[in-house]
Amino acid sequence: MQKIFTLALTFILCACASEVVRHSSSLSPQVTSPTSRWVLLSDAAIEADSSYNRIIPGNTEFVHIGTLPEGKVLKPTNTVLTIEGKHMHEVYIVIKNNVLIGFYMPVEKSFAPLTKKIHLNFKEISK
């Protein structure tokens, strides 16, 4: 009986999602006007560290809203992006040299880094 209980407890603990790894980060708002706008030219498959993968669809538009010490923060304008761990979190992408390096979590005021960085195919559509 104890073996069954141990196996059941192990299964339950393994089935629980882990929290998204993040740390506090201070957003410096974009102050120049007008802000630059970008469009993603092709789908971007993201392998999130939480094991919940995402695809950012091509033609997703972004506006540059500010910078973090880690990189430039782009907020989607025609969709809502989320990442998932133990909870769902709205996120904006953080890029450096057109490479997605992580996500800014506006509610939590935190940066969630990606272990596997990916190059994004962007086009600037206005400045």
C-alpha positions in Angstrom: 0.0 0.0 0.0 2.8 2.4 0.8 4.4 1.8 -2.6 1.1 2.8 -4.3 0.9 5.9 -2.1 4.5 6.8 -3.0 4.0 6.3 -6.7 0.8 8.4 -6.6 2.5 11.2 -4.7 5.4 11.1 -7.2 3.1 11.3 -10.1 1.2 14.2 -8.6 4.3 16.2 -7.9 5.8 15.5 -11.3 2.5 16.7 -13.0 2.6 20.1 -11.3 3.9 22.9 -13.6 6.9 24.9 -12.3 6.8 28.6 -11.8 8.3 30.8 -14.6 11.8 31.7 -13.7 12.1 35.5 -13.6 13.8 38.4 -11.8 12.8 42.0 -11.2 13.8 44.4 -13.9 13.3 48.1 -14.3 11.6 49.2 -17.6 12.9 52.6 -18.9 10.0 53.9 -21.0 10.5 54.9 -24.7 10.3 58.7 -24.7 11.0 59.6 -28.3 7.9 60.2 -30.4 6.7 58.6 -32.5 7.7 55.1 -31.3 9.0 52.6 -33.8 6.7 49.9 -35.0 7.8 46.4 -36.2 6.2 43.4 -37.9 7.3 39.8 -37.5 7.7 38.5 -41.1 7.4 34.7 -40.3 6.2 32.5 -37.5 8.6 32.1 -34.5 8.6 28.9 -32.5 9.7 29.4 -29.0 10.9 26.6 -26.7 10.1 28.1 -23.3 12.0 27.0 -20.3 8.7 26.0 -18.6 8.2 23.3 -21.3 5.1 25.1 -22.6 6.1 26.0 -26.1 4.6 28.9 -28.0 4.4 30.2 -31.6 4.4 33.9 -32.3 2.5 34.1 -35.6 4.0 36.0 -38.6 2.4 39.4 -39.2 2.3 40.1 -35.4 2.9 43.8 -35.0 4.9 45.3 -32.1 5.6 48.8 -30.8 8.8 49.6 -29.0 7.7 50.7 -25.5 11.1 50.9 -23.7 14.2 49.1 -22.6 15.4 46.9 -19.8 19.1 46.3 -18.9 18.7 43.1 -20.8 17.4 44.6 -24.1 14.6 46.3 -26.1 11.0 45.7 -25.0 8.4 45.3 -27.8 4.7 45.1 -27.0 2.4 43.3 -29.4 -0.3 45.5 -30.8 -2.6 43.0 -32.5 -2.5 40.1 -30.1 -1.8 39.1 -26.5 1.3 37.0 -25.9 1.4 34.7 -22.8 3.9 32.3 -21.2 2.8 29.5 -18.9 4.3 27.8 -15.9 2.3 27.4 -12.7 0.3 30.4 -13.9 -0.4 32.2 -17.2 1.5 35.5 -17.6 1.0 38.3 -20.2 4.4 39.1 -21.7 6.1 41.4 -24.1 9.1 40.2 -26.1 12.7 41.4 -25.2 15.1 41.5 -28.0 18.8 42.3 -28.5 20.1 42.6 -32.1 16.8 40.9 -33.4 17.4 37.9 -31.1 14.6 37.0 -28.7 16.3 36.8 -25.4 13.3 36.6 -23.1 10.1 38.2 -22.0 9.0 41.2 -20.0 6.2 40.5 -17.6 4.4 43.9 -17.2 2.2 42.9 -14.3 5.0 41.4 -12.3 7.6 44.0 -13.6 10.0 41.1 -14.2 12.2 39.7 -16.9 12.0 36.0 -17.8 15.1 34.9 -19.7 15.0 32.2 -22.4 17.7 29.6 -22.3 17.3 29.0 -26.0 17.6 32.3 -27.8 16.0 32.6 -31.3 16.6 35.0 -34.2 13.4 36.9 -35.2 12.7 38.1 -38.8 11.5 41.7 -38.3 10.7 44.6 -40.6 10.4 48.1 -39.2 7.1 49.6 -40.5 7.3 53.1 -39.1 9.4 55.3 -37.0 
